[in-house]
Amino acid sequence: MPLAFALVVSLTAGASPTGSSATFAKLAEQFIHESLALSPVTASQAGYHQHRDPRTGKTVALDAMLDDVGPAGLARQRTFLLGWRDRLEKQVPRASLGLQDSVDRRLIDDQIAATLLDLDRIHSFQHNPTVYVEMLGSGLFQPLSDDYAPKDVRLSHILSRIAEVPRFLRQARENLTDSDPIYVKVATEENEGNVQLIEATIGNEIPAGSPLRARFDQVAPAAVSACREFSAFLKDDLGKRPATRSWRLGKALYDEKFKLTMQSPITPDQVLADAEEQFTRTRAEMLDLALPLHREMFPAHGAQVDAGAEPPDTVLREVLQRISDDHPRRDQLQATVSAELDRIRAFIREKQIVTLGSRDNLKVIPTPPFMRGIYSVAGFHSPPPLDPKAEAQYWVTPIDPSVPEAKAESKLREYNRWVLQWLTIHEALPGHYVQAEHANDVQPLTRRLLRTLYGNGPYVEGWAEYVAQVMMDQGFDGGDPRYRLSYLKVWLRSIANAILDIRLQTLDMTEAQAMDLMMGRAFQTEAEAEGKLQRAKLSSTQLPTYFVGNREWWRVRKRYQAARGKDFRLAEFHDRALDQGAIPLGDLERILLPDAAPTPR
C-alpha cells in the first residue's frame, strides 16, 4: 500500500489505547488530518499527501493545492481552532490523560493558542508580506525535493500550485493593509527567489517537448507575472503606506508569545537577567583562553598585556581576528562544510555521544533563495515526519556574486574554518539532523506528527547548542584552544541573541545599541550583526530559544546524571531524551525522571 494512501486511512494504525487515551488518539488524528487539509503547504512539509474530505467523501491531492489565505480561508481557520479548543476540553480534559498523552495535548493547546494570538492580535497576515512569500516558496519547493511519488506526478502537482499563484498573491495583496519597511524589504528580496524558483529551478526540471512542458508554458508566465506584480505592489504601494504596526511586538504581546514559544514558566525578564550574567562570565572565560594565544600570536605585545596596558577587549579582538584569517574562499562554503561530515560522524561514534540512525539521507545544498532572508548563513530542513526516508537538507547560503568583496570577507571571517565546524555540528551532526532522525522514529505516527509539527523550539535549538558544547567537552578538534575560543564566541553570540530579542522587542533598544552589543561586546563582524538584526526584527521570540534551550538541556542532564550515578552513560541519556521527540523540556524531565520532584526554576 503506498505511504500516502496509508496515511489517508489512519495515522494511529497498530496502536490500541483504551479509555481517555483512545478518545484522545482518535481526536488527535482527526485534528491533524483536518488542520493539514486547511494548509496544504504545511501538509506537504509533513509528508501528508492525500486527504479524504469527510463532507464529500472525495480524496484530494494536497500537494496540488495552495493555501486559501483570503478572508474566508482565515475565518475558517479561526473557527476550526476555536471549535477544536472547546471540543478537546470537553471530551479529553488534560487531567484525565496519562503523561505522554498530556504532553501531546499540551502541544495542540499551545499551537492553537499561538495561532489565535497571531490571527486575533498580532495580525501577521495583515502586516507581514514575508508570510506569503515564504509560504509560496515552500509550497513550490517541497514537492520538488521530496521523493514521495514519481517525478512526473510531483511536477504535475507543482504545476497545479503554480497555476494557483495569481489567486494566492491576489489574496495576499487584499489582506495586507500596511507594513513595516523591514518586512517590505525582505519580502521583495525573497520574492525574487520565487521567480527564480519557477523560471529556472522548476523550469529546468521539466522535459522539453513533454505534456508537462506545454502545461508549464501555459501556467508559468501568469505566475511569474503575479510574482513581479506583487513585488511592484510591495515597493510602490504597500511600502509607501504609513505603517500602523512596528516590527516591535511590545511587552504585552511579546510576553504572551514568549510563554507559548518556551512552554515554560520562565519569563523574558528572568531570561534577560540570566543572559546578561552569562554574557559577562563567558567573556571572562574567553579572555582566559585568549591570553596565552595572544602571547604566541603577538609576542611583541607581551609586555603590554602582562602590564595590563592592553585592554581585554583588544586582546580578545586581536586573537579572534587572527583565528578568522583561516577561512574558505567565497565560492567554497558548501564544499568546506560537506568535507567535515565524515570526520564529525567518526568522532561521535568514537566517543559514544549519541546513536546515529541507519538512514543516510543528509544532503548539503544551497539555501533556497526564497528562504535567504531568515537563513542568511545556514539552516536545516528535516525530511517529512511521515516520510522519514526522504531527503534531509543542510542548507548553506552562498555568497551572492553581487556582494562586494569587503562584505563577503566580513561574512567569511565570521564563518571561518573553526566556526564552520561548529555550524556543521549544530545544523547536522549531532545537532538538528540527528535530533530529527530520532524524532522521525517516534510511535505512533500521530505522536510523531504532533511532536514535529508543533515541536518545542527550546528543545530543538537547545539540543543543537547543548550538544555542540558536549562535543567540545569530549575533545573535538583535539582540544585545540582556537576551536574552544571560537565555540565560546558562538555561545556568546547565542547569549547576545536572547538579550537582543528581548531588548529590541520590549525595551526599545535602538539599532545602534544592538549593533554595539553584537560588534563591540560580542566580537561579531558587521555582516553577521546586520543579518542578525534583520532576523531579530523578523522572528520575535525565536532567537532566545537557543539560550533558554541550552540552559534547560544542561539542567535536565545534570538531574538525570545525578539520579543514575555511576550507571550514567552519555549516549543512553541522549538517546532516551531524543527518542521522545521535541517536547517541552520540563515535560521531558517528568518522563525521564518520573519519581523526582521538579526542579524550581
C-alpha positions in Angstrom: 0.0 0.0 0.0 1.6 3.4 -1.0 2.5 5.5 2.0 0.3 8.5 1.1 -2.8 6.2 0.8 -2.0 4.6 4.1 -1.9 8.0 5.8 -5.4 8.7 4.5 -6.6 5.6 6.3 -5.1 6.2 9.7 -2.2 7.8 11.5 -2.7 5.5 14.5 -2.8 2.1 12.8 -1.4 -0.6 15.1 -2.0 1.3 18.3 -4.7 0.1 20.7 -5.1 2.7 23.5 -8.1 2.5 25.8 -10.3 4.9 27.7 -9.4 8.6 27.6 -6.2 7.7 25.8 -8.2 6.0 23.0 -10.6 9.0 22.7 -7.6 11.4 22.6 -5.8 9.4 20.0 -8.8 9.4 17.7 -9.4 13.2 18.3 -5.7 14.0 17.7 -5.6 12.1 14.5 -8.7 13.9 13.3 -7.3 17.3 14.3 -4.1 16.6 12.4 -5.9 15.5 9.3 -8.2 18.5 9.3 -5.6 21.1 10.2 -3.2 19.9 7.5 -6.1 19.9 5.0 -6.6 23.6 5.8 -2.9 24.3 5.0 -1.8 22.2 2.0 1.7 23.7 2.1 2.2 22.5 5.7 0.8 19.1 4.7 3.5 18.8 2.1 6.1 19.5 4.7 4.6 16.9 7.0 4.5 14.3 4.3 0.7 14.1 4.3 -0.1 14.0 0.7 -3.8 12.9 0.3 -6.8 13.8 2.4 -10.3 12.3 2.3 -12.8 15.1 2.8 -15.4 13.8 5.3 -18.1 16.0 3.8 -17.8 15.0 0.2 -16.1 11.6 0.6 -13.6 12.6 -2.1 -9.8 12.2 -1.7 -7.8 15.3 -2.7 -4.1 15.6 -3.5 -2.9 18.2 -1.1 0.4 18.7 -2.9 -1.5 20.1 -5.8 -3.1 22.9 -3.8 -2.0 26.2 -2.3 -3.5 27.5 1.0 -6.6 29.7 0.9 -5.3 32.9 2.6 -8.3 35.0 1.7 -10.7 36.4 4.4 -12.9 33.3 4.1 -9.9 31.0 4.5 -8.6 32.8 7.5 -12.1 32.8 9.1 -12.3 29.0 8.5 -9.0 28.5 10.2 -10.1 30.6 13.2 -13.4 28.8 13.5 -11.6 25.5 13.3 -9.2 26.3 16.1 -11.9 27.7 18.4 -14.1 24.7 17.8 -11.3 22.2 18.5 -10.1 24.0 21.6 -13.6 23.6 23.1 -14.0 20.1 21.9 -10.8 18.8 23.4 -11.5 20.5 26.7 -14.9 18.9 26.9 -14.0 15.4 25.7 -10.5 14.8 27.0 -9.5 17.2 29.8 -5.8 17.1 30.3 -6.2 15.9 33.9 -7.9 12.7 32.5 -4.9 11.8 30.4 -1.7 9.9 31.1 1.7 11.7 31.0 2.5 11.1 27.3 -1.0 12.0 26.1 -1.0 15.0 28.4 2.2 16.2 26.7 0.7 15.8 23.3 -2.4 17.5 24.3 -0.4 20.5 25.6 1.4 20.7 22.2 -2.0 21.0 20.5 -3.3 23.5 23.1 -0.3 25.8 22.8 -0.3 25.6 19.0 -4.0 26.6 18.9 -3.3 29.5 21.3 -0.2 30.7 19.4 -2.1 30.7 16.0 -5.1 32.5 17.6 -2.7 35.1 19.1 -1.4 35.8 15.7 -4.8 35.8 13.9 -6.5 37.9 16.6 -3.9 40.3 17.9 -0.5 40.2 16.1 -2.2 40.2 12.6 0.8 38.9 10.6 -1.5 38.3 7.6 -2.3 42.0 7.6 1.1 43.4 8.2 3.9 40.9 7.2 4.2 40.1 3.5 7.1 37.6 4.2 4.5 35.2 5.5 3.1 34.9 1.9 6.4 34.9 0.1 7.9 32.1 2.2 4.7 30.1 2.2 4.6 30.2 -1.6 8.3 29.3 -2.0 7.9 26.4 0.4 4.8 25.2 -1.4 6.6 25.1 -4.7 9.9 23.7 -3.4 8.8 20.9 -1.1 7.3 18.6 -3.8 10.4 19.1 -5.9 12.7 18.0 -3.1 10.6 15.2 -1.5 10.6 12.0 -3.5 7.1 11.0 -2.3 5.8 10.0 -5.8 7.2 9.5 -9.4 8.8 12.7 -10.6 6.1 13.4 -13.3 3.4 13.2 -10.6 5.3 15.6 -8.4 5.9 18.0 -11.2 2.2 17.9 -12.1 1.4 18.8 -8.5 3.8 21.7 -8.7 2.3 22.9 -11.9 -1.1 22.9 -10.2 0.3 25.0 -7.5 1.9 27.4 -10.0 -1.5 27.8 -11.6 -2.8 29.0 -8.2 -0.1 31.6 -7.7 -2.1 34.5 -9.1 -5.0 33.7 -6.8 -2.8 33.3 -3.8 -0.9 36.6 -4.3 -4.1 38.4 -5.1 -5.5 37.3 -1.7 -2.2 38.4 -0.1 -2.5 41.9 -1.6 -6.1 42.2 -0.4 -5.1 41.2 3.1 -2.1 43.5 3.5 -3.1 46.9 5.0 0.3 48.3 5.8 3.8 47.0 6.7 7.0 47.9 8.5 9.8 48.7 6.0 11.8 45.7 7.1 9.1 43.3 6.1 8.7 45.0 2.7 12.4 44.9 2.1 12.8 41.2 2.9 9.6 40.1 1.1 10.8 41.8 -2.0 14.2 40.2 -1.9 12.8 36.7 -1.2 10.0 37.1 -3.8 12.7 37.4 -6.5 13.8 33.9 -5.3 10.3 32.7 -6.1 10.6 34.0 -9.6 14.0 32.1 -10.0 12.4 29.0 -8.5 9.6 29.0 -11.1 11.6 30.1 -14.1 14.9 28.3 -13.5 14.8 25.6 -10.9 11.3 24.2 -11.8 11.6 25.1 -15.4 14.8 23.2 -15.8 13.3 20.0 -14.3 10.5 19.8 -17.0 11.4 17.8 -20.1 11.3 19.7 -23.4 8.5 18.6 -25.7 6.6 16.8 -23.0 2.9 17.5 -22.0 4.3 18.8 -18.7 6.4 21.4 -20.7 3.3 22.5 -22.6 1.5 22.9 -19.3 4.4 24.8 -17.7 4.5 27.2 -20.7 0.8 27.8 -20.1 0.8 28.5 -16.3 4.3 29.8 -15.5 4.1 33.1 -17.3 1.0 34.2 -15.3 2.6 33.0 -12.1 5.8 34.9 -12.8 3.8 38.0 -13.8 1.9 37.7 -10.5 5.1 37.5 -8.5 6.5 40.6 -10.2 3.3 42.4 -9.8 3.4 41.5 -6.1 6.9 42.9 -5.8 5.8 46.1 -7.5 2.9 46.3 -5.1 5.3 45.9 -2.2 7.6 48.6 -3.4 5.2 51.2 -4.9 2.1 50.7 -2.8 2.4 48.9 0.5 5.9 50.2 1.2 4.6 53.8 0.8 1.6 53.4 3.2 2.2 54.7 6.8 2.9 51.7 9.0 0.4 51.3 11.9 2.3 48.3 13.3 6.0 48.2 14.0 8.1 45.1 13.9 8.4 45.6 17.7 5.8 43.5 19.4 5.8 45.4 22.7 5.9 43.9 26.1 2.4 42.6 26.5 2.2 40.7 23.2 5.9 39.6 23.5 5.4 38.2 26.9 2.3 36.2 25.8 4.1 34.9 22.7 7.2 34.1 24.7 5.3 31.9 27.1 3.8 29.9 24.2 7.2 29.6 22.5 9.1 28.5 25.5 6.3 26.4 27.0 7.9 27.1 30.4 7.1 29.3 33.4 10.3 31.3 32.7 9.7 34.9 31.9 11.5 37.3 29.5 12.8 39.3 32.5 14.3 36.2 34.1 15.9 35.1 30.8 17.3 38.6 30.3 18.9 38.7 33.7 20.4 35.2 33.3 21.7 36.0 29.8 23.4 39.2 30.9 25.1 37.4 33.8 26.2 34.6 31.4 27.4 37.1 28.9 29.8 38.5 31.5 31.0 35.1 32.6 31.6 33.9 29.0 33.6 36.9 28.1 35.8 36.3 31.2 36.3 32.6 30.1 37.2 33.7 26.6 39.8 36.1 28.0 41.4 33.3 30.0 41.8 31.3 26.8 42.9 34.2 24.7 45.8 35.4 26.8 48.2 32.5 26.2 47.2 32.5 22.5 47.8 36.2 22.3 51.4 35.7 23.7 52.0 33.2 20.9 50.4 35.2 18.1 51.6 38.6 19.1 54.9 38.2 21.1 55.8 41.8 20.6 52.7 42.8 22.7 53.6 40.6 25.6 54.9 43.2 27.9 51.9 45.5 27.4 49.5 42.7 28.1 51.3 41.5 31.2 51.4 45.1 32.5 47.7 45.4 31.9 48.2 48.2 29.3 46.4 46.3 26.6 42.6 46.3 27.2 41.0 42.9 27.5 38.7 43.6 24.5 41.7 44.4 22.4 43.4 41.1 23.4 40.3 39.2 22.5 39.7 41.0 19.3 43.2 40.5 18.1 43.2 36.8 18.8 39.8 36.3 17.2 40.9 38.3 14.1 44.0 36.1 13.8 41.9 32.9 14.1 39.4 34.2 11.5 42.2 34.6 8.9 41.8 30.9 8.3 38.6 30.8 6.2 37.5 29.3 2.9 37.1 31.3 -0.3 33.7 32.8 -1.0 32.8 30.1 -3.5 33.9 27.2 -1.2 31.5 27.5 1.7 29.4 24.5 0.8 32.3 22.3 -0.1 34.1 23.1 3.1 31.0 22.2 5.1 30.5 19.0 3.3 34.1 17.9 3.8 33.7 17.9 7.6 30.8 15.5 7.9 32.7 12.2 7.8 35.2 13.4 10.5 32.4 14.6 12.8 30.5 11.4 12.3 33.6 9.3 13.2 34.1 11.4 16.4 30.5 10.9 17.5 30.9 7.1 17.2 34.3 7.0 18.8 33.1 9.0 21.9 29.7 7.3 22.0 27.9 10.6 22.2 24.6 9.6 20.6 23.3 6.8 18.5 23.3 7.6 14.8 20.4 6.4 12.7 20.6 3.9 9.9 19.2 6.4 7.3 21.9 8.1 5.2 19.7 10.8 3.7 21.5 14.0 4.6 22.4 16.3 1.6 24.2 19.6 1.7 22.5 22.1 -0.7 22.4 25.8 -1.2 19.7 27.6 0.8 16.6 28.1 -1.4 16.6 31.8 -2.5 13.1 32.4 -1.0 14.4 31.5 2.5 17.6 33.5 2.5 16.1 36.4 4.4 15.8 34.3 7.5 18.6 31.8 6.8 21.3 34.2 5.9 24.0 31.7 6.7 22.6 28.1 7.1 19.7 26.0 8.2 18.4 22.5 8.5 15.3 21.2 6.6 14.1 17.9 8.1 12.5 15.2 6.0 8.7 15.0 6.5 7.9 13.1 9.7 5.6 10.8 7.7 8.3 10.1 5.1 11.5 9.9 7.2 13.5 8.3 4.4 13.1 11.4 2.2 16.0 13.8 1.8 17.2 15.7 4.8 18.7 19.0 3.8 21.5 21.0 5.3 21.1 24.4 3.7 24.2 26.6 3.2 23.6 30.1 2.0 26.0 31.0 -0.8 27.5 34.5 -1.0 25.8 36.2 -4.0 28.3 37.2 -6.7 26.9 40.7 -6.5 28.0 41.1 -2.8 31.0 43.4 -2.6 34.3 41.8 -1.7 34.6 43.6 1.7 31.1 42.4 2.8 31.9 38.9 1.6 35.2 38.9 3.5 33.3 40.1 6.6 31.0 37.1 6.4 33.8 34.6 5.7 35.8 35.9 8.7 32.8 35.3 10.9 32.3 31.8 9.5 35.9 30.8 9.4 37.2 27.3 9.4 36.7 26.8 13.1 33.2 28.3 13.2 32.1 26.3 10.2 33.0 23.2 12.2 30.7 24.3 14.9 28.0 25.2 12.3 28.0 21.7 10.9 27.8 20.2 14.4 24.9 22.5 15.2 22.9 22.0 12.0 23.7 18.5 11.1 25.8 16.0 13.2 25.0 15.5 16.0 22.7 18.6 16.0 19.4 19.1 14.2 19.8 16.2 11.7 20.4 13.6 14.5 17.6 15.1 16.6 15.2 14.9 13.6 16.3 11.3 12.9 15.4 10.2 16.4 12.1 12.2 16.3 11.2 10.6 13.0 11.1 7.2 14.7 8.6 8.2 17.4 5.5 6.0 17.5 2.6 6.1 17.0 2.5 8.3 13.9 0.1 10.8 15.4 2.5 11.5 18.2 5.4 11.8 15.8 3.5 14.3 13.7 2.4 16.4 16.8 5.9 16.5 18.2 7.4 17.5 14.8 4.7 20.0 13.6 4.3 21.6 17.0 7.7 20.8 18.5 9.2 22.8 21.2 11.7 25.4 20.0 14.0 25.4 23.1 14.2 21.6 22.8 15.2 21.7 19.2 17.6 24.7 19.2 18.7 24.0 22.7 19.8 20.5 21.7 22.0 21.8 18.9 23.6 24.3 21.3 24.0 21.9 24.1 25.4 19.0 22.0 28.0 21.4 20.4 29.3 22.1 23.9 29.3 18.3 24.6 31.4 17.7 21.5 33.9 20.4 22.7 34.0 18.9 26.2 34.7 15.5 24.7 37.7 16.8 23.0 36.6 17.5 19.4 39.3 19.0 17.3 41.9 17.7 19.8 41.0 20.3 22.3 42.6 23.0 20.2 42.2 26.3 22.1 41.4 28.1 18.8 38.3 25.9 18.4 37.3 26.3 22.0 37.6 30.0 21.8 35.7 30.0 18.5 33.0 27.9 20.2 32.8 30.4 23.1 32.5 33.3 20.7 29.5 31.5 19.1 28.0 30.8 22.5 28.5 34.4 23.4 26.5 35.2 20.2 23.7 32.9 21.3 23.6 34.7 24.7 23.6 38.1 22.9 20.7 36.9 20.7 18.5 36.4 23.8 19.4 39.9 25.1 18.9 41.4 21.6 15.5 39.9 21.0 14.1 40.8 24.4 15.5 44.3 24.5 14.6 45.1 20.9 11.1 43.8 21.1 10.1 45.1 24.6 12.6 47.7 25.8 13.0 49.9 22.7 16.7 49.0 22.2 17.9 51.1 19.3 19.6 49.7 16.2 22.9 51.5 17.2 22.7 49.8 20.7 22.0 46.5 19.1 25.0 46.8 16.7 27.2 47.9 19.6 26.2 44.8 21.6 27.0 42.5 18.7 30.1 44.1 17.3 31.5 46.0 20.2 30.9 43.4 23.0 30.3 40.1 21.2 33.0 40.5 18.6 30.8 39.8 15.6 31.6 41.1 12.2 29.5 43.8 10.6 27.9 41.4 8.1 26.9 39.0 10.9 25.5 41.7 13.1 23.4 43.2 10.3 22.0 39.8 9.4 21.1 39.1 13.0 19.5 42.5 13.5 17.3 41.8 10.5 16.4 38.4 11.8 15.5 39.7 15.2 13.0 42.1 13.6 11.5 39.2 11.5 11.2 36.4 14.1 10.3 37.6 17.6 10.8 35.1 20.5 12.8 32.7 18.3 16.3 33.9 19.0 16.1 33.3 22.8 15.2 29.6 22.2 18.9 28.8 21.7 20.0 30.2 25.1 16.9 29.0 27.0 17.1 25.6 25.5 20.8 25.1 26.2 20.3 26.0 29.8 17.3 23.7 30.1 19.1 20.7 28.4 22.0 21.1 30.9 19.6 21.3 33.8 17.8 18.0 32.8 21.1 16.3 32.0 22.6 17.2 35.4 19.5 15.9 37.2 19.4 12.7 35.2 23.2 12.2 35.7 22.8 12.6 39.5 19.9 10.1 39.5 21.8 7.5 37.5 25.1 8.0 39.4 27.8 5.6 38.3 25.4 4.0 35.8 25.1 7.2 33.8 26.1 6.8 30.1 26.1 9.8 27.9 24.7 8.1 24.8 22.0 6.4 26.8 20.8 9.8 28.2 20.9 11.4 24.8 19.1 8.5 23.1 16.3 8.4 25.7 15.8 12.2 25.5 15.8 12.4 21.7 13.5 9.4 21.3 10.7 11.4 22.9 10.6 14.0 20.1 10.6 17.7 20.6 8.6 18.2 23.7 8.9 21.0 26.4 12.0 20.3 28.4 10.0 20.4 31.7 7.9 17.5 30.3 11.0 15.7 29.2 12.3 15.8 32.7 9.0 14.4 34.0 9.2 11.5 31.5 12.9 10.7 32.2 12.6 11.2 36.0 9.0 10.2 36.8 9.7 9.8 40.6 11.7 13.0 41.0 10.2 16.3 42.2 10.5 19.0 39.6 13.4 21.5 40.0 12.5 25.0 40.8 13.5 27.5 38.1 
